[in-house]
Protein backbone atom coordinates (compact mmCIF):
# COMPACT_ATOMS: atom_id res chain seq x y z
CA UNK A 1 0.00 0.00 0.00
CA UNK A 2 2.71 2.42 0.91
CA UNK A 3 4.53 1.62 -2.30
CA UNK A 4 1.49 2.43 -4.34
CA UNK A 5 1.04 5.71 -2.53
CA UNK A 6 4.65 6.58 -3.07
CA UNK A 7 4.35 5.78 -6.71
CA UNK A 8 1.29 7.96 -6.97
CA UNK A 9 2.99 10.76 -5.15
CA UNK A 10 6.12 10.44 -7.26
CA UNK A 11 4.33 10.72 -10.64
CA UNK A 12 3.55 14.38 -10.52
CA UNK A 13 7.10 15.07 -9.49
CA UNK A 14 8.44 13.34 -12.59
CA UNK A 15 6.13 15.29 -14.84
CA UNK A 16 7.31 18.53 -13.21
CA UNK A 17 10.90 17.54 -13.64
CA UNK A 18 10.27 16.73 -17.29
CA UNK A 19 8.51 20.06 -17.78
CA UNK A 20 11.30 21.90 -16.01
CA UNK A 21 13.89 20.06 -18.07
CA UNK A 22 12.00 20.75 -21.30
CA UNK A 23 11.58 24.44 -20.64
CA UNK A 24 15.28 25.31 -21.05
CA UNK A 25 15.32 23.37 -24.28
CA UNK A 26 12.38 25.36 -25.62
CA UNK A 27 14.07 28.60 -24.66
CA UNK A 28 17.26 27.50 -26.38
CA UNK A 29 15.34 26.67 -29.53
CA UNK A 30 13.65 30.04 -29.42
CA UNK A 31 17.02 31.74 -28.92
CA UNK A 32 18.51 29.75 -31.79
CA UNK A 33 15.59 30.74 -34.02
CA UNK A 34 15.80 34.41 -32.94
CA UNK A 35 19.56 34.65 -33.53
CA UNK A 36 19.37 34.44 -37.36
CA UNK A 37 16.58 37.00 -37.35
CA UNK A 38 18.66 39.39 -35.27
CA UNK A 39 21.67 38.88 -37.55
CA UNK A 40 19.51 39.56 -40.64
CA UNK A 41 18.17 42.76 -39.16
CA UNK A 42 21.67 43.82 -38.22
CA UNK A 43 22.91 43.12 -41.75
CA UNK A 44 20.07 45.18 -43.24
CA UNK A 45 20.87 48.00 -40.82
CA UNK A 46 24.56 47.81 -41.75
CA UNK A 47 23.68 47.93 -45.47
CA UNK A 48 21.44 50.94 -44.94
CA UNK A 49 24.14 52.68 -42.92
CA UNK A 50 26.72 51.90 -45.61
CA UNK A 51 24.40 53.20 -48.34
CA UNK A 52 23.76 56.37 -46.36
CA UNK A 53 27.48 56.90 -45.84
CA UNK A 54 28.11 56.38 -49.57
CA UNK A 55 25.45 58.93 -50.42
CA UNK A 56 27.00 61.39 -47.99
CA UNK A 57 30.43 60.72 -49.51
CA UNK A 58 29.09 61.24 -53.05
CA UNK A 59 27.39 64.47 -51.98
CA UNK A 60 30.61 65.70 -50.35
CA UNK A 61 32.61 64.88 -53.50
CA UNK A 62 30.04 66.66 -55.66
CA UNK A 63 30.17 69.76 -53.45
CA UNK A 64 33.96 69.61 -53.50
CA UNK A 65 33.90 69.60 -57.31
CA UNK A 66 31.52 72.56 -57.34
CA UNK A 67 33.70 74.52 -54.92
CA UNK A 68 36.77 73.73 -57.00
CA UNK A 69 35.03 74.95 -60.16
CA UNK A 70 33.94 78.14 -58.39
CA UNK A 71 37.47 78.70 -57.08
CA UNK A 72 39.00 78.15 -60.53
CA UNK A 73 36.49 80.51 -62.11
CA UNK A 74 37.17 83.15 -59.47
CA UNK A 75 40.92 82.78 -60.00
CA UNK A 76 40.48 83.14 -63.77
CA UNK A 77 38.31 86.24 -63.27
CA UNK A 78 40.96 87.72 -61.00
CA UNK A 79 43.72 87.07 -63.54
CA UNK A 80 41.61 88.65 -66.30
CA UNK A 81 40.92 91.64 -64.06
CA UNK A 82 44.63 92.08 -63.36
CA UNK A 83 45.44 91.92 -67.08
CA UNK A 84 42.66 94.38 -67.88
CA UNK A 85 43.87 96.82 -65.22
CA UNK A 86 47.45 96.59 -66.49
CA UNK A 87 46.33 97.15 -70.09
CA UNK A 88 44.12 100.10 -69.12
CA UNK A 89 47.00 101.62 -67.17
CA UNK A 90 49.35 101.16 -70.11
CA UNK A 91 46.79 102.63 -72.51
CA UNK A 92 46.31 105.60 -70.19
CA UNK A 93 50.03 106.22 -69.94
CA UNK A 94 50.39 105.81 -73.68
CA UNK A 95 47.54 108.24 -74.34
CA UNK A 96 48.98 110.80 -71.93
CA UNK A 97 52.40 110.47 -73.56
CA UNK A 98 50.93 110.89 -77.04
CA UNK A 99 48.99 113.99 -75.96
CA UNK A 100 52.21 115.52 -74.61
CA UNK A 101 54.05 114.63 -77.81
CA UNK A 102 51.39 116.29 -79.94
CA UNK A 103 51.74 119.48 -77.90
CA UNK A 104 55.51 119.30 -78.30
CA UNK A 105 55.14 118.86 -82.06
CA UNK A 106 53.37 122.20 -82.25
CA UNK A 107 56.47 123.77 -80.70
CA UNK A 108 58.64 121.94 -83.23
CA UNK A 109 56.52 123.37 -86.06
CA UNK A 110 57.07 126.89 -84.76
CA UNK A 111 60.81 126.36 -84.47
CA UNK A 112 60.96 124.93 -88.00
CA UNK A 113 59.18 127.96 -89.40
CA UNK A 114 61.42 130.30 -87.41
CA UNK A 115 64.57 128.68 -88.76
CA UNK A 116 63.24 128.77 -92.33
CA UNK A 117 62.11 132.41 -92.21
CA UNK A 118 64.95 134.04 -90.28
CA UNK A 119 67.99 134.79 -92.44
CA UNK A 120 71.17 133.51 -90.87
CA UNK A 121 72.88 136.90 -91.25
CA UNK A 122 69.95 138.75 -89.63
CA UNK A 123 70.74 137.52 -86.12
CA UNK A 124 73.82 136.95 -84.08
CA UNK A 125 75.51 133.60 -84.86
CA UNK A 126 75.26 132.48 -81.27
CA UNK A 127 71.52 133.06 -81.16
CA UNK A 128 70.92 131.07 -84.34
CA UNK A 129 73.14 128.23 -83.15
CA UNK A 130 71.26 128.18 -79.85
CA UNK A 131 67.99 127.83 -81.72
CA UNK A 132 69.35 124.88 -83.68
CA UNK A 133 70.58 123.31 -80.44
CA UNK A 134 67.08 123.53 -78.94
CA UNK A 135 65.67 121.85 -82.04
CA UNK A 136 68.24 119.04 -81.81
CA UNK A 137 67.43 118.46 -78.15
CA UNK A 138 63.72 118.25 -78.87
CA UNK A 139 64.50 115.87 -81.72
CA UNK A 140 66.47 113.64 -79.34
CA UNK A 141 63.53 113.56 -76.94
CA UNK A 142 61.19 112.56 -79.74
CA UNK A 143 63.62 109.88 -80.89
CA UNK A 144 63.77 108.43 -77.37
CA UNK A 145 59.98 108.06 -77.46
CA UNK A 146 60.06 106.32 -80.83
CA UNK A 147 58.69 109.36 -82.70
CA UNK A 148 59.87 110.00 -86.25
CA UNK A 149 58.87 112.07 -89.25
CA UNK A 150 56.68 110.53 -91.91
CA UNK A 151 58.40 110.63 -95.28
CA UNK A 152 56.03 112.45 -97.62
CA UNK A 153 57.78 114.32 -100.43
CA UNK A 154 57.45 112.42 -103.71
CA UNK A 155 55.43 109.62 -102.06
CA UNK A 156 52.10 108.40 -103.46
CA UNK A 157 49.16 109.87 -101.62
CA UNK A 158 48.12 107.75 -98.63
CA UNK A 159 45.04 108.96 -96.74
CA UNK A 160 46.30 107.24 -93.57
CA UNK A 161 49.54 109.23 -93.59
CA UNK A 162 48.73 112.42 -95.50
CA UNK A 163 46.14 115.16 -95.41
CA UNK A 164 45.70 116.66 -98.87
CA UNK A 165 45.26 120.41 -98.68
CA UNK A 166 45.27 121.24 -102.39
CA UNK A 167 46.52 120.19 -105.83
CA UNK A 168 49.38 121.73 -107.73
CA UNK A 169 50.43 121.26 -111.33
CA UNK A 170 53.83 119.68 -111.67
CA UNK A 171 55.76 118.21 -114.56
CA UNK A 172 58.50 116.85 -112.29
CA UNK A 173 56.42 114.87 -109.77
CA UNK A 174 54.17 112.06 -110.92
CA UNK A 175 50.48 112.86 -110.73
CA UNK A 176 48.95 111.76 -107.44
CA UNK A 177 52.22 112.03 -105.53
CA UNK A 178 53.15 114.59 -102.89
CA UNK A 179 54.73 117.64 -104.46
CA UNK A 180 55.08 119.78 -101.32
CA UNK A 181 54.81 119.36 -97.54
CA UNK A 182 53.09 122.14 -95.61
CA UNK A 183 53.32 120.51 -92.21
CA UNK A 184 55.37 117.48 -91.30
CA UNK A 185 53.63 114.33 -90.18
CA UNK A 186 54.85 112.18 -87.29
CA UNK A 187 54.46 108.57 -86.27
CA UNK A 188 55.27 106.77 -83.07
CA UNK A 189 56.53 103.29 -83.83
CA UNK A 190 53.90 102.07 -86.32
CA UNK A 191 51.10 104.44 -85.30
CA UNK A 192 50.47 107.73 -87.07
CA UNK A 193 50.30 110.49 -84.46
CA UNK A 194 49.70 113.33 -86.89
CA UNK A 195 49.11 113.22 -90.63
CA UNK A 196 51.28 115.38 -92.83
CA UNK A 197 49.57 118.25 -94.59
CA UNK A 198 50.60 118.00 -98.21
CA UNK A 199 49.98 119.30 -101.71
CA UNK A 200 49.31 116.67 -104.37
CA UNK A 201 50.77 116.90 -107.84
CA UNK A 202 48.66 116.87 -110.96
CA UNK A 203 49.58 117.04 -114.59
CA UNK A 204 49.65 120.49 -116.21
CA UNK A 205 46.63 121.21 -118.36
CA UNK A 206 48.73 121.62 -121.54
CA UNK A 207 50.39 118.21 -121.11
CA UNK A 208 47.02 116.70 -120.32
CA UNK A 209 45.55 118.06 -123.57
CA UNK A 210 48.53 116.80 -125.64
CA UNK A 211 48.25 113.35 -124.09
CA UNK A 212 44.59 113.16 -125.07
CA UNK A 213 45.34 114.23 -128.68
CA UNK A 214 48.28 111.83 -129.14
CA UNK A 215 47.59 108.69 -127.10
CA UNK A 216 50.50 106.24 -127.03
Residue pairs with C-beta under 8 A, 6 or more apart in sequence:
97 145
98 188
98 193
101 142
101 145
101 147
101 186
101 188
101 193
102 193
102 194
104 138
104 141
104 142
105 186
105 193
105 194
107 138
108 135
108 138
108 139
108 142
108 184
109 183
109 184
111 131
111 134
111 135
111 138
112 135
112 184
114 131
115 131
115 132
115 135
118 128
120 128
142 148
142 186
145 188
146 188
146 189
147 186
147 187
147 188
147 193
148 186
148 187
149 184
149 185
149 186
150 161
150 162
150 184
150 185
150 186
150 187
150 192
150 195
150 196
152 161
152 162
152 178
152 181
152 184
152 185
152 196
152 198
153 178
153 179
153 180
153 181
154 173
154 177
154 178
155 161
155 162
155 177
155 178
156 176
156 177
156 178
157 164
157 176
157 177
157 178
157 198
157 200
160 192
160 195
161 185
161 187
161 192
161 195
161 196
162 178
162 185
162 195
162 196
162 197
162 198
163 185
163 195
163 196
163 197
163 198
164 198
164 199
164 200
165 182
165 197
165 198
165 199
166 199
166 200
167 199
167 200
167 201
167 202
168 179
168 180
168 199
168 200
168 201
168 202
169 201
169 202
169 203
169 204
169 205
170 179
170 201
170 202
170 203
170 204
171 203
171 204
171 207
173 179
173 201
174 201
175 201
175 202
175 203
176 200
176 201
176 202
177 200
177 201
178 196
178 198
178 199
178 200
178 201
179 198
179 199
179 200
179 201
180 198
180 199
181 196
181 197
181 198
181 199
182 197
182 198
182 199
183 196
183 197
184 196
185 192
185 194
185 195
185 196
185 197
186 192
186 193
186 194
187 193
203 211
